């Protein structure tokens, strides 16, 4: 499969293109004319998606629920389902490749969230719920759910970074059937805060792109996945050689079963 070659060799052209595109998108956020355009588009987007909360009580409850801390934790568990299905059920690829895909994706998500939280503090902005009116406030519409509806550091959108890396990783490296399972999970995680008013559209698109494009390039246009395979193979050998047989036997049987 062509997908099995992704992340196994250097592709300088794709690296340069990805980092260059991310840079251009980032510059569009701070350059005067395009910055104003982003703000205008994001304002219109806010009024559309937040305005949809006037559709009715059921719609309000759905979005209030998706913006609670509990929903964030549950979303993480749901995101694990396609990952577990892929690792345990896809016999068309070696187990070490399946595990390497999940390892690289996990590292990319952790790195993306870290930089999203720490690297762009000078570009932080108030969320649309704090500066625009009218505003449909989920904390007032559904007061019995602890929804997050505002942020004083809305750029970039952490949820969009996670959702983007997750969704595009499945689409590019793993395959369509897994992507279609992962897509609604990613979309829900990426848009919930925007509907509630905690993020601008530019937080999601610009903030997401400047993290997602470089990290996916590092995952797919370098031998990162091959390195991950080698690391996992080495780790397995070290553990088998140094741990008691009684401790490793159940894991060996599990590996044989899902390989």
C-alpha positions in Angstrom: 0.0 0.0 0.0 1.2 3.5 -0.8 0.0 4.6 2.7 2.5 2.2 4.2 5.4 4.3 2.7 4.2 7.4 4.5 6.6 8.4 7.3 9.4 6.1 6.1 11.7 8.5 4.1 12.7 12.1 3.9 10.6 14.4 1.6 12.2 17.8 1.7 9.8 19.4 -0.8 6.8 18.4 1.3 8.5 19.7 4.5 9.3 23.0 2.9 5.8 23.4 1.4 4.0 22.5 4.7 6.1 24.8 6.9 5.9 27.6 4.2 2.1 27.3 4.0 1.8 27.4 7.8 4.0 30.5 7.9 1.8 32.3 5.3 -1.4 31.4 7.1 0.1 32.6 10.4 1.2 35.9 8.8 -2.3 36.4 7.5 -3.4 36.6 11.1 -1.2 39.5 12.0 -0.9 41.4 8.7 -3.3 44.4 8.8 -5.6 43.8 5.7 -5.9 40.0 6.1 -6.1 40.3 9.9 -9.2 42.5 9.5 -10.6 40.1 6.9 -10.2 37.2 9.4 -11.9 39.2 12.1 -14.8 40.1 9.8 -15.3 36.5 8.7 -14.9 35.2 12.2 -17.5 37.7 13.5 -20.0 36.6 10.8 -19.3 32.9 11.6 -19.9 33.6 15.3 -23.3 35.1 14.7 -24.3 32.2 12.6 -23.2 29.3 14.8 -23.9 31.0 18.2 -27.2 32.3 16.7 -28.2 28.7 16.1 -28.7 28.3 19.8 -32.0 30.0 19.4 -33.3 27.0 17.6 -34.6 25.4 20.7 -34.0 23.8 24.1 -32.8 20.4 22.8 -30.2 22.1 20.6 -29.0 24.2 23.5 -28.6 21.2 25.8 -26.6 19.3 23.1 -24.1 22.1 22.8 -24.0 22.9 26.5 -23.2 19.2 27.2 -20.4 19.2 24.6 -18.7 22.2 26.3 -18.5 20.7 29.8 -15.3 19.3 31.4 -16.9 15.9 31.5 -17.6 16.0 27.8 -13.9 16.8 27.2 -12.9 13.7 29.1 -15.5 11.5 27.4 -14.4 12.9 24.0 -10.9 11.7 24.7 -12.2 8.2 25.5 -14.4 8.2 22.3 -11.3 9.3 20.3 -9.6 6.2 21.5 -12.2 3.9 19.9 -10.9 4.1 16.3 -7.4 3.9 17.6 -8.1 0.6 19.4 -10.1 -0.8 16.5 -7.2 0.0 14.2 -4.5 -1.5 16.4 -6.4 -4.7 17.3 -8.4 -5.5 14.2 -6.5 -4.3 11.1 -4.5 -7.5 10.2 -3.6 -6.0 6.8 -0.6 -4.2 8.4 2.1 -5.3 10.7 1.4 -4.7 14.4 4.5 -2.6 14.9 3.3 -0.3 12.1 -0.1 0.1 13.6 1.4 0.9 17.0 3.9 3.2 15.4 1.1 5.2 13.8 -0.6 5.6 17.1 2.7 6.5 18.9 3.5 9.2 16.3 0.0 10.6 16.3 0.0 10.7 20.1 3.3 12.5 20.2 2.1 15.0 17.6 -1.0 15.8 19.7 1.0 16.3 22.9 3.5 18.6 21.2 0.7 20.5 19.4 -1.2 21.1 22.6 2.0 22.2 24.4 2.8 24.8 21.8 -0.8 25.9 21.5 -0.8 26.7 25.2 2.7 28.2 25.5 4.1 29.5 22.2 1.6 32.3 21.2 0.8 34.1 24.4 1.4 37.5 22.7 -1.3 36.8 20.2 -3.9 35.8 22.8 -7.3 37.4 22.3 -10.7 37.7 24.1 -13.2 35.2 22.8 -16.2 36.5 20.8 -18.5 35.9 23.8 -16.6 38.7 25.6 -16.7 41.3 22.9 -19.7 40.7 20.7 -23.4 41.2 21.2 -26.0 39.7 21.0 -24.6 36.5 22.5 -26.6 33.4 23.3 -25.0 32.4 26.7 -25.3 28.7 27.4 -24.6 29.3 31.1 -27.9 31.2 31.1 -29.8 29.0 28.7 -28.8 25.8 30.3 -27.7 26.8 33.8 -27.6 23.3 35.2 -24.6 22.4 33.0 -21.1 24.0 33.6 -20.4 25.0 30.0 -17.3 26.9 28.9 -18.5 29.9 26.9 -15.6 32.3 27.1 -11.8 32.6 27.2 -9.3 35.4 27.6 -6.7 33.5 25.7 -8.8 32.1 22.8 -6.0 32.0 20.2 -5.1 29.3 19.2 -7.9 26.7 19.7 -6.4 23.8 21.6 -9.4 21.6 20.7 -9.0 22.4 17.0 -5.3 21.4 17.1 -6.1 18.1 18.7 -9.1 17.4 16.3 -7.1 18.4 13.2 -4.1 16.2 14.0 -6.4 13.4 14.9 -8.7 13.6 11.8 -6.0 14.3 9.2 -3.7 11.6 10.6 -6.4 9.0 10.0 -7.2 10.4 6.6 -3.7 10.5 5.3 -1.9 7.6 7.0 -4.4 5.0 8.0 -7.4 4.9 5.7 -10.9 6.0 4.8 -12.9 3.6 6.9 -11.1 4.7 10.0 -11.3 8.4 8.9 -15.0 8.3 8.5 -15.3 6.9 12.1 -12.8 9.6 13.4 -14.3 12.5 11.4 -17.5 13.2 13.4 -15.5 12.9 16.7 -12.9 15.4 15.4 -15.6 17.8 14.1 -17.5 17.8 17.4 -14.3 18.4 19.3 -13.2 21.2 17.0 -16.5 23.2 16.7 -18.1 22.9 20.2 -16.2 25.9 21.6 -17.0 28.0 18.6 -20.7 27.5 18.9 -20.5 28.3 22.6 -18.6 31.5 21.9 -15.3 30.6 23.4 -13.3 30.7 20.1 -13.2 32.7 16.9 -13.2 30.9 13.6 -9.6 32.2 13.1 -8.6 30.5 16.4 -9.7 27.2 14.8 -8.4 27.7 11.3 -5.3 29.8 11.7 -4.4 28.5 15.1 -5.0 25.0 14.0 -3.1 25.2 10.7 0.1 26.7 12.1 0.3 23.7 14.4 -1.2 20.9 12.3 0.7 21.5 9.1 4.2 21.4 10.5 3.5 18.5 12.8 1.9 16.4 10.1 4.9 17.2 7.9 7.3 16.1 10.5 5.3 12.9 10.9 4.8 12.1 7.2 7.7 13.8 5.3 10.4 12.4 7.6 11.1 8.8 8.6 9.3 9.4 11.9 7.0 6.4 11.6 9.9 4.1 10.6 11.8 5.4 13.6 8.8 4.7 15.8 8.7 1.2 14.5 12.4 0.6 15.2 11.9 2.1 18.7 9.0 -0.2 19.5 10.9 -3.3 18.2 13.9 -2.4 20.3 11.8 -1.8 23.4 10.0 -5.1 22.9 13.4 -7.0 22.6 14.8 -5.3 25.7 11.7 -6.1 27.8 11.6 -9.7 26.6 15.3 -10.2 27.4 15.2 -8.5 30.8 11.8 -9.3 32.4 10.7 -12.6 33.8 9.0 -15.0 31.4 6.0 -15.2 33.6 5.5 -11.5 33.3 6.0 -11.2 29.6 4.1 -14.3 28.5 0.5 -12.7 28.6 1.7 -9.8 26.5 3.4 -12.1 24.0 0.1 -14.1 23.7 -1.8 -10.8 23.2 0.6 -9.7 20.5 0.4 -13.1 18.7 -3.4 -12.8 18.8 -3.7 -9.4 17.3 -0.7 -9.6 14.9 
